[in-house]
Amino acid sequence: MFFEDPVAAFSNLACALRPGGRITFLCWQERDCNEWVTVPVGAALTVVSPPDPLLEGAPGPFSLGKPERIRQVLEDAGFDDIDLSEVAELLYLGDDAADAIDFWQGSGIARLLLDDVDAVTERRAIKAVHDALRPHERPEGIRLGSAAWLVCATRA
């Protein structure tokens, strides 16, 4: 997901496999399918401006979110028999909203949203995220929906 040139990266992985060897990995589906991102980011965006959109396929956690993108990258890298299975699970974010905020503040998306704002705006955005997470508090902690692809492919 974070390769500058994913075809080159997966081609390199293919070279490490014998013909018929398999690669299996998980990658996130598109951002909007992942509540663990949309809930806090949506709350923060009520206070801060959205960042510039990433170019299609730019490195990042959701760069392989579309099945057709995954298939094209892997085919171009020398893989075939590409199989994608949907994986949907609840993702643990923390014991409570305060704990989840600690986790979220260390994430790349939080830094992207907050690094260039003043301290007052940052505090307001963090409070908005905290308030959005509070309704999700349960005895087992905060768990939000996640969606990933389990990808299996064979080196041609």
DOVO-353473 format. One record per atom (N, C-alpha, C): residue in one letter; x, y, z. Coordinates in steps of 0.2 Angstrom, whole numbers, padded with zeros to 4 digits, always signed. Atoms other than C-alpha are relative to their C-alpha. Example, Ala and Ser with C-alpha at 12.3 -4.5 7.8 and 13.67 -1.06 7.14 Angstrom:
! DOVO-353473
A+0004-0006+0000 A+0062-0022+0039 A+0004+0006+0000 S-0004-0006-0001 S+0068-0005+0036 S-0004+0005+0003 
***
This chain:
! DOVO-353473
M+0004-0006+0000 M+0000+0000+0000 M+0004+0006+0000 F-0005-0006-0001 F+0015+0012+0003 F+0005+0000-0005 F-0006+0000+0005 F+0026+0008-0012 F-0001+0005-0004 E+0000-0005+0005 E+0030+0022-0023 E-0002-0002-0007 D+0001+0003+0007 D+0030+0011-0038 D-0002-0008+0002 P+0002+0006-0002 P+0019-0004-0033 P+0001-0006-0005 V-0002+0006+0005 V+0022-0014-0049 V+0007-0002+0001 A-0008+0002-0001 A+0041-0013-0047 A+0000-0004+0007 A-0001+0003-0007 A+0039-0018-0028 A-0003-0007-0001 F+0003+0007+0000 F+0027-0033-0032 F+0004-0004-0005 S-0004+0004+0005 S+0038-0038-0047 S+0006-0003+0004 N-0006+0002-0004 N+0053-0039-0035 N-0002-0006+0005 L+0003+0006-0004 L+0042-0050-0023 L-0001-0006-0005 A+0001+0006+0004 A+0038-0061-0038 A+0006-0003-0002 C-0006+0003+0001 C+0056-0063-0042 C+0003-0004+0006 A-0002+0004-0006 A+0058-0070-0024 A-0003-0007+0000 L+0004+0007+0000 L+0046-0084-0028 L+0001-0004-0006 R-0001+0005+0006 R+0048-0099-0039 R-0007+0001-0004 P+0007+0001+0004 P+0035-0101-0053 P-0005-0004+0003 G+0005+0003-0003 G+0019-0106-0046 G+0000+0002+0008 G+0000-0003-0007 G+0024-0098-0029 G-0006+0005+0001 R+0006-0004-0001 R+0010-0089-0020 R+0002+0006+0005 I-0001-0006-0005 I+0009-0072-0011 I-0007+0001+0003 T+0007-0002-0003 T-0005-0068+0001 T+0002+0006+0005 F+0000-0006-0004 F-0008-0051+0010 F-0006+0003+0001 L+0006-0004-0001 L-0021-0040+0017 L+0002+0007-0001 C+0000-0008+0001 C-0024-0022+0012 C-0007+0003+0001 W+0006-0003-0001 W-0037-0010+0016 W-0004+0001-0006 Q+0004-0002+0006 Q-0052-0008+0005 Q+0000+0008+0000 E+0001-0007+0001 E-0057+0010+0000 E-0001+0004+0007 R+0000-0003-0007 R-0056+0023+0015 R-0008+0000+0002 D+0007-0001-0003 D-0075+0026+0015 D-0003-0007+0002 C+0003+0007-0002 C-0078+0007+0018 C+0003-0001+0008 N-0003+0001-0007 N-0068+0009+0035 N-0002+0005+0005 E+0003-0005-0005 E-0078+0017+0049 E+0006+0002+0005 W-0005-0002-0005 W-0062+0017+0060 W+0004+0006-0003 V-0003-0006+0003 V-0056+0031+0048 V-0005+0005-0001 T+0005-0005+0002 T-0072+0039+0043 T-0003+0004+0006 V+0003-0003-0006 V-0079+0042+0061 V+0005+0006+0002 P-0004-0006-0003 P-0064+0052+0068 P+0002+0005-0006 V-0002-0005+0005 V-0059+0060+0051 V-0006+0005-0001 G+0006-0004+0001 G-0077+0066+0048 G-0001+0005+0006 A+0000-0004-0006 A-0077+0073+0066 A+0005+0006-0001 A-0005-0005+0001 A-0061+0082+0063 A-0001+0005-0005 L+0001-0004+0005 L-0066+0089+0047 L-0006+0005+0001 T+0005-0006-0001 T-0080+0099+0055 T+0003+0006+0003 V-0004-0005-0002 V-0066+0109+0062 V+0005+0003-0004 V-0005-0001+0005 V-0052+0108+0050 V-0001+0000-0007 S+0001+0001+0008 S-0050+0110+0031 S+0002-0007-0002 P-0002+0006+0003 P-0049+0094+0021 P+0007+0001-0003 P-0007+0000+0003 P-0031+0090+0015 P-0001+0000-0008 D+0001+0000+0007 D-0028+0091-0004 D-0001-0008-0001 P+0001+0008+0002 P-0034+0074-0012 P+0007-0003-0002 L-0005+0004+0002 L-0021+0061-0015 L-0001-0002-0008 L+0001+0002+0006 L-0018+0057-0033 L-0002-0008+0000 E+0002+0007+0001 E-0026+0040-0039 E+0006-0004+0000 G-0006+0005+0000 G-0014+0026-0034 G+0006+0003+0004 A-0005-0002-0004 A-0003+0037-0023 A+0001-0004+0006 P-0001+0004-0006 P+0006+0028-0009 P-0004+0002+0006 G+0004-0002-0006 G-0005+0027+0007 G-0004-0006+0002 P+0004+0006-0003 P-0016+0015+0017 P-0005-0003-0005 F+0006+0003+0004 F-0030+0014+0004 F+0002+0000-0008 S-0003+0000+0007 S-0019+0014-0012 S-0002-0006-0004 L+0003+0007+0003 L-0025-0004-0016 L-0007-0001+0002 G+0007+0001-0002 G-0043-0001-0010 G-0004-0003-0005 K+0005+0002+0005 K-0051-0005-0027 K+0003-0006-0003 P-0002+0007+0003 P-0051-0023-0033 P+0004+0001-0007 E-0003+0000+0007 E-0047-0018-0051 E+0007+0003+0000 R-0007-0003-0001 R-0031-0008-0045 R+0004-0006+0002 I-0004+0005-0003 I-0025-0023-0035 I+0001-0005-0006 R-0001+0005+0005 R-0028-0035-0050 R+0005+0003-0005 Q-0005-0003+0005 Q-0019-0023-0062 Q+0007+0000+0002 V-0007-0001-0003 V-0004-0020-0051 V+0003-0007+0000 L-0003+0007-0001 L-0002-0039-0048 L+0001-0003-0007 E-0001+0003+0006 E-0005-0044-0066 E+0007+0003-0004 D-0006-0003+0003 D+0008-0031-0072 D+0007-0002+0003 A-0006+0003-0003 A+0020-0038-0059 A+0002-0007-0001 G-0001+0007+0002 G+0019-0055-0066 G-0004-0006+0004 F+0004+0004-0004 F+0006-0063-0055 F-0007-0002-0004 D+0007+0002+0003 D-0010-0073-0061 D-0004-0003+0006 D+0005+0004-0005 D-0024-0083-0052 D-0001+0005+0006 I+0001-0005-0005 I-0028-0067-0042 I-0007-0001+0003 D+0006+0001-0003 D-0041-0070-0029 D+0000+0005+0006 L+0001-0005-0006 L-0048-0056-0017 L-0006-0003+0004 S+0005+0001-0005 S-0059-0060-0002 S-0001+0005+0004 E+0002-0006-0004 E-0068-0047+0008 E+0001-0003+0007 V-0001+0001-0007 V-0063-0046+0026 V-0003+0006+0004 A+0003-0005-0004 A-0074-0036+0038 A+0000-0002+0007 E-0001+0001-0007 E-0070-0035+0056 E-0001+0007+0004 L+0000-0006-0005 L-0072-0023+0071 L+0007+0001+0002 L-0007-0002-0002 L-0056-0014+0074 L+0000+0003+0007 Y-0001-0002-0007 Y-0051-0011+0092 Y+0004+0007+0000 L-0004-0007+0000 L-0046+0008+0094 L+0002+0002+0007 G-0002-0002-0007 G-0045+0009+0113 G-0005-0002+0005 D+0005+0002-0006 D-0053+0006+0130 D-0006+0005+0000 D+0006-0005+0000 D-0063+0022+0129 D+0002+0006-0005 A-0002-0005+0004 A-0063+0038+0119 A+0007+0004+0001 A-0007-0003-0002 A-0048+0046+0128 A+0006-0005-0003 D-0005+0005+0002 D-0038+0030+0124 D+0000+0000-0008 A+0001+0000+0007 A-0044+0030+0106 A+0003+0006-0003 I-0003-0006+0002 I-0039+0048+0104 I+0008+0000+0000 D-0007+0001-0001 D-0021+0044+0110 D+0002-0004-0006 F-0002+0004+0006 F-0020+0031+0096 F-0001+0004-0006 W+0001-0004+0006 W-0028+0042+0083 W+0005+0006-0001 Q-0004-0006+0001 Q-0017+0057+0086 Q+0007-0002-0003 G-0006+0003+0002 G-0002+0046+0082 G+0000-0002-0007 S+0001+0003+0007 S-0009+0041+0065 S+0002+0005-0005 G-0002-0004+0006 G-0004+0048+0048 G-0005+0005-0002 I+0006-0005+0002 I-0021+0055+0044 I-0001+0005+0005 A+0001-0005-0005 A-0022+0064+0061 A+0005+0006-0001 R-0005-0005+0001 R-0005+0072+0058 R-0001+0004-0007 L+0001-0004+0006 L-0010+0077+0040 L-0006+0005+0001 L+0006-0004-0002 L-0026+0085+0047 L+0002+0006+0005 L-0001-0004-0005 L-0018+0093+0062 L+0007+0004+0000 D-0007-0002-0001 D+0000+0097+0059 D+0001+0008-0002 D-0001-0007+0003 D-0003+0114+0050 D-0005+0005+0003 V+0005-0004-0003 V-0017+0121+0062 V+0003+0003+0006 D-0002-0003-0006 D-0015+0132+0077 D-0002-0005+0006 A+0002+0004-0006 A-0016+0125+0095 A-0007+0000+0001 V+0008-0001-0002 V-0034+0131+0098 V-0004-0005-0005 T+0004+0004+0005 T-0040+0123+0082 T+0001-0008+0001 E-0001+0007-0001 E-0031+0107+0085 E-0004-0003+0006 R+0004+0002-0006 R-0039+0106+0103 R-0007-0001-0002 R+0007+0000+0002 R-0056+0109+0095 R-0001-0006-0004 A+0000+0006+0004 A-0053+0095+0082 A+0000-0006+0004 I-0001+0006-0004 I-0047+0083+0095 I-0007-0001+0004 K+0007+0000-0003 K-0063+0087+0105 K-0005-0003-0004 A+0005+0002+0005 A-0074+0084+0090 A+0001-0007-0001 V-0001+0007+0001 V-0066+0067+0087 V-0002-0004+0007 H+0001+0003-0007 H-0067+0063+0106 H-0008-0001+0000 D+0007+0001+0000 D-0086+0067+0105 D-0003-0004-0005 A+0003+0005+0004 A-0089+0057+0090 A+0002-0007+0002 L-0002+0007-0003 L-0080+0042+0098 L-0004-0002+0006 R+0004+0001-0006 R-0090+0043+0114 R-0006-0005-0001 P+0006+0004+0000 P-0106+0035+0108 P+0002-0007-0002 H-0003+0006+0002 H-0095+0020+0102 H+0003-0004+0006 E-0003+0003-0006 E-0089+0016+0120 E-0004-0006+0002 R+0003+0006-0003 R-0093-0001+0126 R+0004-0003+0005 P-0004+0003-0005 P-0087-0012+0140 P+0007-0003-0003 E-0006+0003+0003 E-0075-0021+0128 E+0004+0005-0004 G-0003-0005+0004 G-0069-0004+0121 G-0003+0003-0006 I+0002-0003+0006 I-0071+0006+0106 I+0002-0005-0006 R-0001+0004+0006 R-0073-0005+0090 R-0004+0003-0005 L+0004-0003+0006 L-0077+0002+0073 L+0002-0005-0006 G-0001+0005+0006 G-0079-0007+0057 G+0006+0002-0004 S-0006+0000+0005 S-0065-0011+0045 S-0002-0004-0005 A+0001+0004+0006 A-0065-0018+0028 A+0007+0000-0004 A-0006+0001+0003 A-0050-0026+0020 A-0001-0005-0006 W+0000+0005+0005 W-0045-0037+0005 W+0005-0005+0002 L-0005+0005-0001 L-0037-0054+0008 L+0002-0002-0007 V-0002+0001+0007 V-0027-0056-0008 V+0005-0006-0001 C-0005+0006+0002 C-0019-0072-0015 C+0001+0000-0007 A-0002+0000+0007 A-0010-0073-0031 A+0006-0005-0001 T-0005+0005+0002 T+0002-0085-0040 T+0005+0003-0005 R-0005-0002+0005 R+0018-0081-0049 R-0001-0004-0006 A+0001+0003+0007 A+0016-0084-0067 A+0006-0004-0002 
***
